[in-house]
Amino acid sequence: MTTRNNPQQRPRLSAVIPCFNGEDHLPRQLTALTSQPQEYLHEIIVANNRSTDRTSDVIAAFASRDSRVKEVQADRAQGAVFAQNDGVRASTGDFVMLCGADDEVLPGWAKGFSDAFMSGSNVVACEILHRREDGTLIKQITSLSDNTWPGLASVGGGQAGFAKSIFDSVNGFDEAFTGAAEDLDLFWRMQLAGHQVVTIEDAKFNYFARTDPRSIFRQQVSYGRGKAQLYAKHRRAGMPRRSYVLAPLMLGIAAFRILFSAPRSPRRLLAVSTFGYNWGHISGSIMFKCWYF
């Protein structure tokens, strides 16, 4: 039973961070999370997913200074989806906020979620500030509704929080999604079960753009394949098909821009991203036996 209807008592909120080899970036996120007042943030769980670096030492150092920080060994299988399920299920809060190990929540983040949950919301999304590592703002994202499935909000895992009871009612993350898009699938299923996603402006976090072309390409291929997997799963429930020709067309345009742009220029990096994403749609369509070009 939650406490959100009692005006004298804040709900218990848990932050869950899936993490693999987070030695370099995790300290930034844990510093930001431990700076959130305990009144609003009850618990900080790092679900360590088979890290081979000093991730455990980083967690232990923060735990020695803040008792809210806890490590969960999410080592039954490799992949963020397994770490997220294990981390959420190990949490003790009434509500859970998902966080990226390489992101950075901003001041007021936990209070924004806490206020939204106290007001009666059960699935809440916050704003994303997409930045370069030097702090330059690329764009501000209020919602991830990208028309993949009109009528449903496309919410990313690091962007949102939810009542743990709702997570349990939809059986958590679908572990068939071992590459990407498990977060979209989770929040779509919550919405299909009748729960509305409420977007708030009082909570924000920094999402830092990748700068290495190979890393960008791999990430975007994974995203594209994830969209094809979503279509293979949800097409009978009404998820619309992508254009039959869009992916091949965008591959050609992106290839041209890659050839005629300076190495590591913003134009080149955007073209690499576009190429990877659309190649992911094609390879994912083959992998999951659907046509989502």
ABEGO torsion letter per residue (X at the ends): XBAAABAABBBBBBBBBBBBGAAAAAAAAAAAAAABBAAABABBBBBBBGBABAAAAAAAAAAAABAABBBBBBAABBEAAAAAAAAAAABABABBBBBBAABBBBBGAAAAAAAAAAAGBABBBBBBBBBBAAGBBABBBABABAGABBGBBBBBAAABBBBAAAAAAAGEBBAABAABGAAAAAAAAAAAAGBBBBBBAABBBBBBBBABAAAAAAAAAAAAAAAAAAAAAAAAAGBBBBBAAAAAAAAAAAAAAAAABBBGBAAAAAAAAAAAAAAAAAAAAAAAGBBBX
